[in-house]
Amino acid sequence: MQAYCMKCRAKREIKNPRSVIFKNGRPATQGVCPVCGTKVFRIGKS
C-alpha cells in the first residue's frame, strides 16, 4: 500500500503498516516512509 509522504513530496510504499482508528471513528493505515523515516497515513479502509 502507498501513502503520500509530506516530507519527500512523493508517494511511497508504507513500511511497517498497521491499522489505526482516528478519534472521529475513521479507519486509516499508519506507517513509516522508507526513505526519510517520517510517519505517513493513508485514510480509508485498511
SVG drawing of the C-alpha trace seen along z (x, -y; Angstrom):
<svg xmlns="http://www.w3.org/2000/svg" viewBox="-16 -18 32 22">
<polyline fill="none" stroke="black" stroke-width="0.4" points="0.0,0.0 1.2,-3.5 0.8,-6.8 1.9,-10.4 5.0,-11.5 4.7,-15.2 8.5,-15.5 9.6,-13.8 6.6,-15.1 6.1,-11.8 4.0,-8.6 6.0,-5.9 5.3,-2.3 4.3,-2.2 6.9,-0.5 5.6,1.3 1.9,0.7 -0.7,1.0 -4.4,0.4 -5.5,-2.6 -8.8,-4.3 -8.9,-8.1 -10.8,-9.8 -13.7,-10.6 -14.0,-6.9 -12.4,-6.9 -10.2,-3.9 -6.6,-4.5 -3.3,-2.9 -0.2,-4.3 3.4,-3.5 6.8,-5.0 8.3,-6.4 11.2,-4.0 13.3,-6.9 13.1,-9.7 11.5,-7.9 8.5,-10.3 5.2,-9.0 2.7,-8.5 -1.0,-7.9 -3.5,-6.5 -7.0,-7.4 -9.7,-5.0 -10.4,-1.3 -7.3,0.5"/>
</svg>
